[in-house]
Amino acid sequence: MRKRAIERICHPKYAKVAGTLVKDYKFEPTDFPELIRIMELQSAHYFISRAFKPETDSQHMYLNKVEELFEGYPLMLEALCNTLLKKEFD
């Protein structure tokens, strides 16, 4: 029943809560592929946004560092590429 409840809240708005429940109940994260996808994309967007902050901002992160962080995570790299393409054509 707990797993079903977590699956039902696998939505970007509730991903943090769902992730906490998976951890608290000691479930295997791989049992929740949609949650993993959502959390990867949210993490990607967080780090990508840091690359576009002014260099003087303490939160700034160089683009090549973001790319290194995403190595091995194709979905996150895809989000980075999509953002860069969007910025290019805006």
DOSEDREN-53296 format. One record per atom (N, C-alpha, C): residue number from 0; chain; x, z negated, y negated. Coordinates in steps of 0.05 Angstrom, whole numbers, plus 32768, in hexadecimal, padded with zeros to 4 digits. Atoms other than C-alpha are relative to their C-alpha. Layout:
<pts>
<pt><num>NUM</num><cadena>A</cadena><xx>X</xx><zz>Z</zz><yy>Y</yy></pt>
...
</pts>
This chain:
<pts>
<pt><num>0</num><cadena>A</cadena><xx>8010</xx><zz>8000</zz><yy>8018</yy></pt>
<pt><num>0</num><cadena>A</cadena><xx>8000</xx><zz>8000</zz><yy>8000</yy></pt>
<pt><num>0</num><cadena>A</cadena><xx>8011</xx><zz>8000</zz><yy>7FE7</yy></pt>
<pt><num>1</num><cadena>A</cadena><xx>7FEF</xx><zz>8001</zz><yy>8017</yy></pt>
<pt><num>1</num><cadena>A</cadena><xx>8039</xx><zz>7FF0</zz><yy>7FD0</yy></pt>
<pt><num>1</num><cadena>A</cadena><xx>800D</xx><zz>801C</zz><yy>7FFB</yy></pt>
<pt><num>2</num><cadena>A</cadena><xx>7FF4</xx><zz>7FE5</zz><yy>8003</yy></pt>
<pt><num>2</num><cadena>A</cadena><xx>8059</xx><zz>8034</zz><yy>7FDD</yy></pt>
<pt><num>2</num><cadena>A</cadena><xx>7FEC</xx><zz>8013</zz><yy>7FF3</yy></pt>
<pt><num>3</num><cadena>A</cadena><xx>8015</xx><zz>7FEF</zz><yy>800B</yy></pt>
<pt><num>3</num><cadena>A</cadena><xx>8018</xx><zz>8057</zz><yy>7FCE</yy></pt>
<pt><num>3</num><cadena>A</cadena><xx>7FFB</xx><zz>7FFA</zz><yy>7FE3</yy></pt>
<pt><num>4</num><cadena>A</cadena><xx>8004</xx><zz>8008</zz><yy>801D</yy></pt>
<pt><num>4</num><cadena>A</cadena><xx>8010</xx><zz>8030</zz><yy>7F8D</yy></pt>
<pt><num>4</num><cadena>A</cadena><xx>8017</xx><zz>800B</zz><yy>7FEF</yy></pt>
<pt><num>5</num><cadena>A</cadena><xx>7FE9</xx><zz>7FF5</zz><yy>800E</yy></pt>
<pt><num>5</num><cadena>A</cadena><xx>8056</xx><zz>8044</zz><yy>7F78</yy></pt>
<pt><num>5</num><cadena>A</cadena><xx>7FFE</xx><zz>801E</zz><yy>7FFD</yy></pt>
<pt><num>6</num><cadena>A</cadena><xx>8003</xx><zz>7FE3</zz><yy>8001</yy></pt>
<pt><num>6</num><cadena>A</cadena><xx>8049</xx><zz>808D</zz><yy>7F89</yy></pt>
<pt><num>6</num><cadena>A</cadena><xx>7FEB</xx><zz>8008</zz><yy>7FEB</yy></pt>
<pt><num>7</num><cadena>A</cadena><xx>8015</xx><zz>7FFA</zz><yy>8013</yy></pt>
<pt><num>7</num><cadena>A</cadena><xx>800A</xx><zz>808B</zz><yy>7F5E</yy></pt>
<pt><num>7</num><cadena>A</cadena><xx>8009</xx><zz>7FFD</zz><yy>7FE3</yy></pt>
<pt><num>8</num><cadena>A</cadena><xx>7FF7</xx><zz>8004</zz><yy>801B</yy></pt>
<pt><num>8</num><cadena>A</cadena><xx>8031</xx><zz>8074</zz><yy>7F21</yy></pt>
<pt><num>8</num><cadena>A</cadena><xx>801A</xx><zz>8010</zz><yy>7FFB</yy></pt>
<pt><num>9</num><cadena>A</cadena><xx>7FE9</xx><zz>7FEE</zz><yy>8004</yy></pt>
<pt><num>9</num><cadena>A</cadena><xx>8068</xx><zz>80A8</zz><yy>7F29</yy></pt>
<pt><num>9</num><cadena>A</cadena><xx>7FFA</xx><zz>8014</zz><yy>7FEA</yy></pt>
<pt><num>10</num><cadena>A</cadena><xx>8006</xx><zz>7FF0</zz><yy>8018</yy></pt>
<pt><num>10</num><cadena>A</cadena><xx>805D</xx><zz>80C3</zz><yy>7EE3</yy></pt>
<pt><num>10</num><cadena>A</cadena><xx>8014</xx><zz>7FF8</zz><yy>7FEB</yy></pt>
<pt><num>11</num><cadena>A</cadena><xx>7FEC</xx><zz>8007</zz><yy>8014</yy></pt>
<pt><num>11</num><cadena>A</cadena><xx>808E</xx><zz>80C7</zz><yy>7EA9</yy></pt>
<pt><num>11</num><cadena>A</cadena><xx>7FFA</xx><zz>7FE7</zz><yy>7FF0</yy></pt>
<pt><num>12</num><cadena>A</cadena><xx>8008</xx><zz>8017</zz><yy>8010</yy></pt>
<pt><num>12</num><cadena>A</cadena><xx>8067</xx><zz>8092</zz><yy>7E83</yy></pt>
<pt><num>12</num><cadena>A</cadena><xx>8005</xx><zz>7FE5</zz><yy>800F</yy></pt>
<pt><num>13</num><cadena>A</cadena><xx>7FFE</xx><zz>8019</zz><yy>7FF1</yy></pt>
<pt><num>13</num><cadena>A</cadena><xx>806D</xx><zz>805F</zz><yy>7EBC</yy></pt>
<pt><num>13</num><cadena>A</cadena><xx>8019</xx><zz>8000</zz><yy>8013</yy></pt>
<pt><num>14</num><cadena>A</cadena><xx>7FE9</xx><zz>7FFD</zz><yy>7FEE</yy></pt>
<pt><num>14</num><cadena>A</cadena><xx>80AF</xx><zz>8075</zz><yy>7EDD</yy></pt>
<pt><num>14</num><cadena>A</cadena><xx>8012</xx><zz>7FE7</zz><yy>8001</yy></pt>
<pt><num>15</num><cadena>A</cadena><xx>7FEF</xx><zz>8018</zz><yy>8001</yy></pt>
<pt><num>15</num><cadena>A</cadena><xx>80D5</xx><zz>8037</zz><yy>7EC6</yy></pt>
<pt><num>15</num><cadena>A</cadena><xx>7FF4</xx><zz>7FEA</zz><yy>8011</yy></pt>
<pt><num>16</num><cadena>A</cadena><xx>800E</xx><zz>8014</zz><yy>7FF0</yy></pt>
<pt><num>16</num><cadena>A</cadena><xx>80A1</xx><zz>8009</zz><yy>7EE5</yy></pt>
<pt><num>16</num><cadena>A</cadena><xx>8001</xx><zz>8007</zz><yy>801D</yy></pt>
<pt><num>17</num><cadena>A</cadena><xx>7FFE</xx><zz>7FF7</zz><yy>7FE4</yy></pt>
<pt><num>17</num><cadena>A</cadena><xx>809F</xx><zz>8032</zz><yy>7F25</yy></pt>
<pt><num>17</num><cadena>A</cadena><xx>801C</xx><zz>7FFC</zz><yy>800B</yy></pt>
<pt><num>18</num><cadena>A</cadena><xx>7FE4</xx><zz>8004</zz><yy>7FF7</yy></pt>
<pt><num>18</num><cadena>A</cadena><xx>80EB</xx><zz>8030</zz><yy>7F2A</yy></pt>
<pt><num>18</num><cadena>A</cadena><xx>8006</xx><zz>7FE3</zz><yy>8005</yy></pt>
<pt><num>19</num><cadena>A</cadena><xx>7FFC</xx><zz>801D</zz><yy>7FFC</yy></pt>
<pt><num>19</num><cadena>A</cadena><xx>80EA</xx><zz>7FE4</zz><yy>7F21</yy></pt>
<pt><num>19</num><cadena>A</cadena><xx>7FF3</xx><zz>7FF7</zz><yy>8019</yy></pt>
<pt><num>20</num><cadena>A</cadena><xx>800F</xx><zz>8008</zz><yy>7FE7</yy></pt>
<pt><num>20</num><cadena>A</cadena><xx>80B6</xx><zz>7FDD</zz><yy>7F58</yy></pt>
<pt><num>20</num><cadena>A</cadena><xx>800F</xx><zz>8009</zz><yy>8019</yy></pt>
<pt><num>21</num><cadena>A</cadena><xx>7FF1</xx><zz>7FF6</zz><yy>7FE9</yy></pt>
<pt><num>21</num><cadena>A</cadena><xx>80DF</xx><zz>8008</zz><yy>7F87</yy></pt>
<pt><num>21</num><cadena>A</cadena><xx>8018</xx><zz>7FEE</zz><yy>8005</yy></pt>
<pt><num>22</num><cadena>A</cadena><xx>7FE9</xx><zz>8012</zz><yy>7FFD</yy></pt>
<pt><num>22</num><cadena>A</cadena><xx>811B</xx><zz>7FDC</zz><yy>7F7A</yy></pt>
<pt><num>22</num><cadena>A</cadena><xx>7FF8</xx><zz>7FE4</zz><yy>8009</yy></pt>
<pt><num>23</num><cadena>A</cadena><xx>8009</xx><zz>801B</zz><yy>7FF9</yy></pt>
<pt><num>23</num><cadena>A</cadena><xx>80F5</xx><zz>7F9A</zz><yy>7F7D</yy></pt>
<pt><num>23</num><cadena>A</cadena><xx>7FF6</xx><zz>7FFE</zz><yy>801D</yy></pt>
<pt><num>24</num><cadena>A</cadena><xx>800B</xx><zz>8000</zz><yy>7FE5</yy></pt>
<pt><num>24</num><cadena>A</cadena><xx>80D3</xx><zz>7FAC</zz><yy>7FBF</yy></pt>
<pt><num>24</num><cadena>A</cadena><xx>8014</xx><zz>800B</zz><yy>8014</yy></pt>
<pt><num>25</num><cadena>A</cadena><xx>7FEA</xx><zz>7FF6</zz><yy>7FEE</yy></pt>
<pt><num>25</num><cadena>A</cadena><xx>8115</xx><zz>7FC7</zz><yy>7FDB</yy></pt>
<pt><num>25</num><cadena>A</cadena><xx>7FF8</xx><zz>8019</zz><yy>8010</yy></pt>
<pt><num>26</num><cadena>A</cadena><xx>8006</xx><zz>7FE7</zz><yy>7FF3</yy></pt>
<pt><num>26</num><cadena>A</cadena><xx>80F8</xx><zz>800B</zz><yy>7FEB</yy></pt>
<pt><num>26</num><cadena>A</cadena><xx>8017</xx><zz>8013</zz><yy>7FFC</yy></pt>
<pt><num>27</num><cadena>A</cadena><xx>7FEC</xx><zz>7FEB</zz><yy>8003</yy></pt>
<pt><num>27</num><cadena>A</cadena><xx>8124</xx><zz>8047</zz><yy>7FF5</yy></pt>
<pt><num>27</num><cadena>A</cadena><xx>7FF7</xx><zz>8013</zz><yy>7FE9</yy></pt>
<pt><num>28</num><cadena>A</cadena><xx>8007</xx><zz>7FEE</zz><yy>8016</yy></pt>
<pt><num>28</num><cadena>A</cadena><xx>8125</xx><zz>8070</zz><yy>7FB4</yy></pt>
<pt><num>28</num><cadena>A</cadena><xx>7FFA</xx><zz>801C</zz><yy>800A</yy></pt>
<pt><num>29</num><cadena>A</cadena><xx>8004</xx><zz>7FE5</zz><yy>7FF5</yy></pt>
<pt><num>29</num><cadena>A</cadena><xx>8128</xx><zz>80B0</zz><yy>7FDE</yy></pt>
<pt><num>29</num><cadena>A</cadena><xx>7FE3</xx><zz>8004</zz><yy>800B</yy></pt>
<pt><num>30</num><cadena>A</cadena><xx>801C</xx><zz>7FFE</zz><yy>7FF7</yy></pt>
<pt><num>30</num><cadena>A</cadena><xx>80E1</xx><zz>80A0</zz><yy>7FF6</yy></pt>
<pt><num>30</num><cadena>A</cadena><xx>7FED</xx><zz>8008</zz><yy>7FE8</yy></pt>
<pt><num>31</num><cadena>A</cadena><xx>8010</xx><zz>7FFA</zz><yy>8018</yy></pt>
<pt><num>31</num><cadena>A</cadena><xx>80CA</xx><zz>80B0</zz><yy>7FAE</yy></pt>
<pt><num>31</num><cadena>A</cadena><xx>800E</xx><zz>8017</zz><yy>7FF1</yy></pt>
<pt><num>32</num><cadena>A</cadena><xx>7FF1</xx><zz>7FE9</zz><yy>800D</yy></pt>
<pt><num>32</num><cadena>A</cadena><xx>80E6</xx><zz>80F6</zz><yy>7F9E</yy></pt>
<pt><num>32</num><cadena>A</cadena><xx>7FF5</xx><zz>8007</zz><yy>7FE4</yy></pt>
<pt><num>33</num><cadena>A</cadena><xx>800B</xx><zz>7FFA</zz><yy>801B</yy></pt>
<pt><num>33</num><cadena>A</cadena><xx>80B7</xx><zz>8100</zz><yy>7F63</yy></pt>
<pt><num>33</num><cadena>A</cadena><xx>800A</xx><zz>7FEC</zz><yy>7FEC</yy></pt>
<pt><num>34</num><cadena>A</cadena><xx>7FF6</xx><zz>8014</zz><yy>8012</yy></pt>
<pt><num>34</num><cadena>A</cadena><xx>80CD</xx><zz>80BF</zz><yy>7F44</yy></pt>
<pt><num>34</num><cadena>A</cadena><xx>801D</xx><zz>8005</zz><yy>7FFA</yy></pt>
<pt><num>35</num><cadena>A</cadena><xx>7FE4</xx><zz>7FF9</zz><yy>8005</yy></pt>
<pt><num>35</num><cadena>A</cadena><xx>8116</xx><zz>80D3</zz><yy>7F4D</yy></pt>
<pt><num>35</num><cadena>A</cadena><xx>8002</xx><zz>8017</zz><yy>7FEC</yy></pt>
<pt><num>36</num><cadena>A</cadena><xx>8000</xx><zz>7FE9</zz><yy>8012</yy></pt>
<pt><num>36</num><cadena>A</cadena><xx>8108</xx><zz>8115</zz><yy>7F2B</yy></pt>
<pt><num>36</num><cadena>A</cadena><xx>7FFA</xx><zz>7FF8</zz><yy>7FE3</yy></pt>
<pt><num>37</num><cadena>A</cadena><xx>8008</xx><zz>8009</zz><yy>801A</yy></pt>
<pt><num>37</num><cadena>A</cadena><xx>80E5</xx><zz>80F4</zz><yy>7EF1</yy></pt>
<pt><num>37</num><cadena>A</cadena><xx>8016</xx><zz>7FF0</zz><yy>7FF3</yy></pt>
<pt><num>38</num><cadena>A</cadena><xx>7FEC</xx><zz>8011</zz><yy>800C</yy></pt>
<pt><num>38</num><cadena>A</cadena><xx>811B</xx><zz>80C0</zz><yy>7EE7</yy></pt>
<pt><num>38</num><cadena>A</cadena><xx>801A</xx><zz>800F</zz><yy>7FFA</yy></pt>
<pt><num>39</num><cadena>A</cadena><xx>7FE8</xx><zz>7FEF</zz><yy>8005</yy></pt>
<pt><num>39</num><cadena>A</cadena><xx>8153</xx><zz>80F4</zz><yy>7EEC</yy></pt>
<pt><num>39</num><cadena>A</cadena><xx>7FFB</xx><zz>800F</zz><yy>7FE5</yy></pt>
<pt><num>40</num><cadena>A</cadena><xx>8005</xx><zz>7FF1</zz><yy>8019</yy></pt>
<pt><num>40</num><cadena>A</cadena><xx>8131</xx><zz>811D</zz><yy>7EB5</yy></pt>
<pt><num>40</num><cadena>A</cadena><xx>8000</xx><zz>7FEE</zz><yy>7FE8</yy></pt>
<pt><num>41</num><cadena>A</cadena><xx>8000</xx><zz>8012</zz><yy>8017</yy></pt>
<pt><num>41</num><cadena>A</cadena><xx>8126</xx><zz>80E1</zz><yy>7E89</yy></pt>
<pt><num>41</num><cadena>A</cadena><xx>801D</xx><zz>7FF8</zz><yy>7FF9</yy></pt>
<pt><num>42</num><cadena>A</cadena><xx>7FE4</xx><zz>8007</zz><yy>8005</yy></pt>
<pt><num>42</num><cadena>A</cadena><xx>816F</xx><zz>80CD</zz><yy>7E91</yy></pt>
<pt><num>42</num><cadena>A</cadena><xx>800E</xx><zz>8018</zz><yy>7FF3</yy></pt>
<pt><num>43</num><cadena>A</cadena><xx>7FF3</xx><zz>7FE8</zz><yy>800B</yy></pt>
<pt><num>43</num><cadena>A</cadena><xx>8185</xx><zz>8114</zz><yy>7E83</yy></pt>
<pt><num>43</num><cadena>A</cadena><xx>7FF9</xx><zz>8003</zz><yy>7FE2</yy></pt>
<pt><num>44</num><cadena>A</cadena><xx>8009</xx><zz>7FFD</zz><yy>801C</yy></pt>
<pt><num>44</num><cadena>A</cadena><xx>815C</xx><zz>8117</zz><yy>7E43</yy></pt>
<pt><num>44</num><cadena>A</cadena><xx>800D</xx><zz>7FEB</zz><yy>7FEE</yy></pt>
<pt><num>45</num><cadena>A</cadena><xx>7FF3</xx><zz>8015</zz><yy>800F</yy></pt>
<pt><num>45</num><cadena>A</cadena><xx>8179</xx><zz>80D5</zz><yy>7E2C</yy></pt>
<pt><num>45</num><cadena>A</cadena><xx>801D</xx><zz>8007</zz><yy>7FF9</yy></pt>
<pt><num>46</num><cadena>A</cadena><xx>7FE4</xx><zz>7FFA</zz><yy>8005</yy></pt>
<pt><num>46</num><cadena>A</cadena><xx>81C1</xx><zz>80EB</zz><yy>7E34</yy></pt>
<pt><num>46</num><cadena>A</cadena><xx>8003</xx><zz>801A</zz><yy>7FF0</yy></pt>
<pt><num>47</num><cadena>A</cadena><xx>7FFF</xx><zz>7FE7</zz><yy>800F</yy></pt>
<pt><num>47</num><cadena>A</cadena><xx>81B3</xx><zz>8131</zz><yy>7E19</yy></pt>
<pt><num>47</num><cadena>A</cadena><xx>7FFB</xx><zz>7FFA</zz><yy>7FE2</yy></pt>
<pt><num>48</num><cadena>A</cadena><xx>8006</xx><zz>8006</zz><yy>801C</yy></pt>
<pt><num>48</num><cadena>A</cadena><xx>8195</xx><zz>8113</zz><yy>7DDA</yy></pt>
<pt><num>48</num><cadena>A</cadena><xx>8019</xx><zz>7FF3</zz><yy>7FF2</yy></pt>
<pt><num>49</num><cadena>A</cadena><xx>7FE8</xx><zz>800D</zz><yy>800C</yy></pt>
<pt><num>49</num><cadena>A</cadena><xx>81D6</xx><zz>80EB</zz><yy>7DD0</yy></pt>
<pt><num>49</num><cadena>A</cadena><xx>8014</xx><zz>8015</zz><yy>7FF8</yy></pt>
<pt><num>50</num><cadena>A</cadena><xx>7FED</xx><zz>7FEB</zz><yy>8006</yy></pt>
<pt><num>50</num><cadena>A</cadena><xx>81FE</xx><zz>812C</zz><yy>7DCF</yy></pt>
<pt><num>50</num><cadena>A</cadena><xx>7FF9</xx><zz>800D</zz><yy>7FE5</yy></pt>
<pt><num>51</num><cadena>A</cadena><xx>8008</xx><zz>7FF4</zz><yy>8019</yy></pt>
<pt><num>51</num><cadena>A</cadena><xx>81D6</xx><zz>8143</zz><yy>7D92</yy></pt>
<pt><num>51</num><cadena>A</cadena><xx>7FFE</xx><zz>7FED</zz><yy>7FE9</yy></pt>
<pt><num>52</num><cadena>A</cadena><xx>7FFE</xx><zz>8013</zz><yy>8016</yy></pt>
<pt><num>52</num><cadena>A</cadena><xx>81DF</xx><zz>8104</zz><yy>7D69</yy></pt>
<pt><num>52</num><cadena>A</cadena><xx>8019</xx><zz>8006</zz><yy>7FF0</yy></pt>
<pt><num>53</num><cadena>A</cadena><xx>7FE8</xx><zz>7FFC</zz><yy>8010</yy></pt>
<pt><num>53</num><cadena>A</cadena><xx>8211</xx><zz>8106</zz><yy>7D30</yy></pt>
<pt><num>53</num><cadena>A</cadena><xx>8018</xx><zz>7FF2</zz><yy>800D</yy></pt>
<pt><num>54</num><cadena>A</cadena><xx>7FE8</xx><zz>800C</zz><yy>7FF4</yy></pt>
<pt><num>54</num><cadena>A</cadena><xx>8258</xx><zz>80F9</zz><yy>7D46</yy></pt>
<pt><num>54</num><cadena>A</cadena><xx>8006</xx><zz>7FE4</zz><yy>7FF5</yy></pt>
<pt><num>55</num><cadena>A</cadena><xx>7FFB</xx><zz>801B</zz><yy>800C</yy></pt>
<pt><num>55</num><cadena>A</cadena><xx>8259</xx><zz>80BC</zz><yy>7D18</yy></pt>
<pt><num>55</num><cadena>A</cadena><xx>7FEE</xx><zz>7FEB</zz><yy>800C</yy></pt>
<pt><num>56</num><cadena>A</cadena><xx>8013</xx><zz>8013</zz><yy>7FF4</yy></pt>
<pt><num>56</num><cadena>A</cadena><xx>821F</xx><zz>809D</zz><yy>7D3E</yy></pt>
<pt><num>56</num><cadena>A</cadena><xx>800D</xx><zz>7FF3</zz><yy>8019</yy></pt>
<pt><num>57</num><cadena>A</cadena><xx>7FF4</xx><zz>800E</zz><yy>7FEA</yy></pt>
<pt><num>57</num><cadena>A</cadena><xx>8235</xx><zz>8068</zz><yy>7D70</yy></pt>
<pt><num>57</num><cadena>A</cadena><xx>7FF4</xx><zz>8009</zz><yy>801B</yy></pt>
<pt><num>58</num><cadena>A</cadena><xx>800D</xx><zz>7FF6</zz><yy>7FE8</yy></pt>
<pt><num>58</num><cadena>A</cadena><xx>8205</xx><zz>8087</zz><yy>7DA3</yy></pt>
<pt><num>58</num><cadena>A</cadena><xx>8009</xx><zz>801C</zz><yy>8008</yy></pt>
<pt><num>59</num><cadena>A</cadena><xx>7FF7</xx><zz>7FE4</zz><yy>7FFB</yy></pt>
<pt><num>59</num><cadena>A</cadena><xx>8226</xx><zz>80CC</zz><yy>7D9F</yy></pt>
<pt><num>59</num><cadena>A</cadena><xx>8010</xx><zz>8002</zz><yy>8019</yy></pt>
<pt><num>60</num><cadena>A</cadena><xx>7FF1</xx><zz>7FFA</zz><yy>7FE8</yy></pt>
<pt><num>60</num><cadena>A</cadena><xx>8240</xx><zz>80E9</zz><yy>7DDF</yy></pt>
<pt><num>60</num><cadena>A</cadena><xx>8007</xx><zz>801E</zz><yy>8000</yy></pt>
<pt><num>61</num><cadena>A</cadena><xx>7FF8</xx><zz>7FE4</zz><yy>8000</yy></pt>
<pt><num>61</num><cadena>A</cadena><xx>8267</xx><zz>812A</zz><yy>7DE3</yy></pt>
<pt><num>61</num><cadena>A</cadena><xx>7FF3</xx><zz>800F</zz><yy>8017</yy></pt>
<pt><num>62</num><cadena>A</cadena><xx>800E</xx><zz>7FEF</zz><yy>7FEC</yy></pt>
<pt><num>62</num><cadena>A</cadena><xx>8245</xx><zz>8163</zz><yy>7E08</yy></pt>
<pt><num>62</num><cadena>A</cadena><xx>800F</xx><zz>8002</zz><yy>801A</yy></pt>
<pt><num>63</num><cadena>A</cadena><xx>7FF1</xx><zz>7FFD</zz><yy>7FE7</yy></pt>
<pt><num>63</num><cadena>A</cadena><xx>827D</xx><zz>816B</zz><yy>7E3A</yy></pt>
<pt><num>63</num><cadena>A</cadena><xx>7FFF</xx><zz>7FE6</zz><yy>8011</yy></pt>
<pt><num>64</num><cadena>A</cadena><xx>8003</xx><zz>8019</zz><yy>7FF2</yy></pt>
<pt><num>64</num><cadena>A</cadena><xx>8276</xx><zz>8121</zz><yy>7E4C</yy></pt>
<pt><num>64</num><cadena>A</cadena><xx>7FE5</xx><zz>7FFE</zz><yy>800E</yy></pt>
<pt><num>65</num><cadena>A</cadena><xx>801B</xx><zz>7FFF</zz><yy>7FF4</yy></pt>
<pt><num>65</num><cadena>A</cadena><xx>822B</xx><zz>812A</zz><yy>7E58</yy></pt>
<pt><num>65</num><cadena>A</cadena><xx>8001</xx><zz>8012</zz><yy>8018</yy></pt>
<pt><num>66</num><cadena>A</cadena><xx>7FFE</xx><zz>7FEE</zz><yy>7FE9</yy></pt>
<pt><num>66</num><cadena>A</cadena><xx>823B</xx><zz>8165</zz><yy>7E84</yy></pt>
<pt><num>66</num><cadena>A</cadena><xx>800E</xx><zz>7FF3</zz><yy>8018</yy></pt>
<pt><num>67</num><cadena>A</cadena><xx>7FF2</xx><zz>800F</zz><yy>7FEB</yy></pt>
<pt><num>67</num><cadena>A</cadena><xx>826C</xx><zz>813B</zz><yy>7EAC</yy></pt>
<pt><num>67</num><cadena>A</cadena><xx>7FEE</xx><zz>7FEC</zz><yy>800E</yy></pt>
<pt><num>68</num><cadena>A</cadena><xx>8013</xx><zz>8014</zz><yy>7FF4</yy></pt>
<pt><num>68</num><cadena>A</cadena><xx>8238</xx><zz>8105</zz><yy>7EB6</yy></pt>
<pt><num>68</num><cadena>A</cadena><xx>7FEC</xx><zz>800D</zz><yy>8012</yy></pt>
<pt><num>69</num><cadena>A</cadena><xx>8015</xx><zz>7FF2</zz><yy>7FF1</yy></pt>
<pt><num>69</num><cadena>A</cadena><xx>8207</xx><zz>8138</zz><yy>7ED1</yy></pt>
<pt><num>69</num><cadena>A</cadena><xx>800B</xx><zz>800E</zz><yy>8018</yy></pt>
<pt><num>70</num><cadena>A</cadena><xx>7FF5</xx><zz>7FF2</zz><yy>7FE9</yy></pt>
<pt><num>70</num><cadena>A</cadena><xx>8237</xx><zz>8154</zz><yy>7F04</yy></pt>
<pt><num>70</num><cadena>A</cadena><xx>7FF5</xx><zz>7FF4</zz><yy>801A</yy></pt>
<pt><num>71</num><cadena>A</cadena><xx>800C</xx><zz>8008</zz><yy>7FE7</yy></pt>
<pt><num>71</num><cadena>A</cadena><xx>8216</xx><zz>8152</zz><yy>7F48</yy></pt>
<pt><num>71</num><cadena>A</cadena><xx>7FE2</xx><zz>7FFB</zz><yy>7FFE</yy></pt>
<pt><num>72</num><cadena>A</cadena><xx>801C</xx><zz>8004</zz><yy>8004</yy></pt>
<pt><num>72</num><cadena>A</cadena><xx>81D1</xx><zz>814D</zz><yy>7F2A</yy></pt>
<pt><num>72</num><cadena>A</cadena><xx>7FF4</xx><zz>801A</zz><yy>7FF5</yy></pt>
<pt><num>73</num><cadena>A</cadena><xx>8009</xx><zz>7FE5</zz><yy>8009</yy></pt>
<pt><num>73</num><cadena>A</cadena><xx>81B4</xx><zz>8194</zz><yy>7F27</yy></pt>
<pt><num>73</num><cadena>A</cadena><xx>7FE9</xx><zz>7FFF</zz><yy>7FED</yy></pt>
<pt><num>74</num><cadena>A</cadena><xx>8017</xx><zz>8002</zz><yy>8011</yy></pt>
<pt><num>74</num><cadena>A</cadena><xx>8173</xx><zz>817F</zz><yy>7F07</yy></pt>
<pt><num>74</num><cadena>A</cadena><xx>8008</xx><zz>7FF8</zz><yy>7FE3</yy></pt>
<pt><num>75</num><cadena>A</cadena><xx>7FF7</xx><zz>8009</zz><yy>801A</yy></pt>
<pt><num>75</num><cadena>A</cadena><xx>8197</xx><zz>815C</zz><yy>7ECE</yy></pt>
<pt><num>75</num><cadena>A</cadena><xx>8010</xx><zz>8016</zz><yy>7FF2</yy></pt>
<pt><num>76</num><cadena>A</cadena><xx>7FF1</xx><zz>7FEA</zz><yy>800C</yy></pt>
<pt><num>76</num><cadena>A</cadena><xx>81C6</xx><zz>8197</zz><yy>7EC4</yy></pt>
<pt><num>76</num><cadena>A</cadena><xx>7FEC</xx><zz>8016</zz><yy>7FF7</yy></pt>
<pt><num>77</num><cadena>A</cadena><xx>8014</xx><zz>7FED</zz><yy>8009</yy></pt>
<pt><num>77</num><cadena>A</cadena><xx>8189</xx><zz>81C4</zz><yy>7EC1</yy></pt>
<pt><num>77</num><cadena>A</cadena><xx>7FF3</xx><zz>7FF8</zz><yy>7FE6</yy></pt>
<pt><num>78</num><cadena>A</cadena><xx>800C</xx><zz>800A</zz><yy>8019</yy></pt>
<pt><num>78</num><cadena>A</cadena><xx>816A</xx><zz>8198</zz><yy>7E8B</yy></pt>
<pt><num>78</num><cadena>A</cadena><xx>8014</xx><zz>8004</zz><yy>7FE9</yy></pt>
<pt><num>79</num><cadena>A</cadena><xx>7FEB</xx><zz>7FFB</zz><yy>8015</yy></pt>
<pt><num>79</num><cadena>A</cadena><xx>81AC</xx><zz>819D</zz><yy>7E64</yy></pt>
<pt><num>79</num><cadena>A</cadena><xx>8000</xx><zz>801D</zz><yy>7FF8</yy></pt>
<pt><num>80</num><cadena>A</cadena><xx>8000</xx><zz>7FE3</zz><yy>8006</yy></pt>
<pt><num>80</num><cadena>A</cadena><xx>81AD</xx><zz>81E9</zz><yy>7E6A</yy></pt>
<pt><num>80</num><cadena>A</cadena><xx>7FE7</xx><zz>8008</zz><yy>7FF1</yy></pt>
<pt><num>81</num><cadena>A</cadena><xx>8019</xx><zz>7FF9</zz><yy>800E</yy></pt>
<pt><num>81</num><cadena>A</cadena><xx>8164</xx><zz>81EE</zz><yy>7E55</yy></pt>
<pt><num>81</num><cadena>A</cadena><xx>8001</xx><zz>7FF7</zz><yy>7FE3</yy></pt>
<pt><num>82</num><cadena>A</cadena><xx>7FFE</xx><zz>800A</zz><yy>801C</yy></pt>
<pt><num>82</num><cadena>A</cadena><xx>8171</xx><zz>81C3</zz><yy>7E18</yy></pt>
<pt><num>82</num><cadena>A</cadena><xx>8013</xx><zz>8011</zz><yy>7FF0</yy></pt>
<pt><num>83</num><cadena>A</cadena><xx>7FEC</xx><zz>7FF0</zz><yy>800F</yy></pt>
<pt><num>83</num><cadena>A</cadena><xx>81AE</xx><zz>81EB</zz><yy>7E04</yy></pt>
<pt><num>83</num><cadena>A</cadena><xx>7FF4</xx><zz>801B</zz><yy>7FFA</yy></pt>
<pt><num>84</num><cadena>A</cadena><xx>800D</xx><zz>7FE6</zz><yy>8005</yy></pt>
<pt><num>84</num><cadena>A</cadena><xx>8188</xx><zz>822C</zz><yy>7E0C</yy></pt>
<pt><num>84</num><cadena>A</cadena><xx>7FEB</xx><zz>7FFE</zz><yy>7FEB</yy></pt>
<pt><num>85</num><cadena>A</cadena><xx>8015</xx><zz>8003</zz><yy>8014</yy></pt>
<pt><num>85</num><cadena>A</cadena><xx>814E</xx><zz>8212</zz><yy>7DE4</yy></pt>
<pt><num>85</num><cadena>A</cadena><xx>800C</xx><zz>7FFD</zz><yy>7FE4</yy></pt>
<pt><num>86</num><cadena>A</cadena><xx>7FF2</xx><zz>8004</zz><yy>801A</yy></pt>
<pt><num>86</num><cadena>A</cadena><xx>817D</xx><zz>81FB</zz><yy>7DAC</yy></pt>
<pt><num>86</num><cadena>A</cadena><xx>800B</xx><zz>801B</zz><yy>7FF6</yy></pt>
<pt><num>87</num><cadena>A</cadena><xx>7FF4</xx><zz>7FE7</zz><yy>8007</yy></pt>
<pt><num>87</num><cadena>A</cadena><xx>819E</xx><zz>823F</zz><yy>7DAD</yy></pt>
<pt><num>87</num><cadena>A</cadena><xx>7FEC</xx><zz>8013</zz><yy>7FF4</yy></pt>
<pt><num>88</num><cadena>A</cadena><xx>8014</xx><zz>7FED</zz><yy>8008</yy></pt>
<pt><num>88</num><cadena>A</cadena><xx>815D</xx><zz>8265</zz><yy>7DA3</yy></pt>
<pt><num>88</num><cadena>A</cadena><xx>7FED</xx><zz>7FF4</zz><yy>7FEB</yy></pt>
<pt><num>89</num><cadena>A</cadena><xx>8011</xx><zz>800C</zz><yy>8014</yy></pt>
<pt><num>89</num><cadena>A</cadena><xx>813C</xx><zz>8234</zz><yy>7D72</yy></pt>
<pt><num>89</num><cadena>A</cadena><xx>8008</xx><zz>8008</zz><yy>7FE4</yy></pt>
</pts>
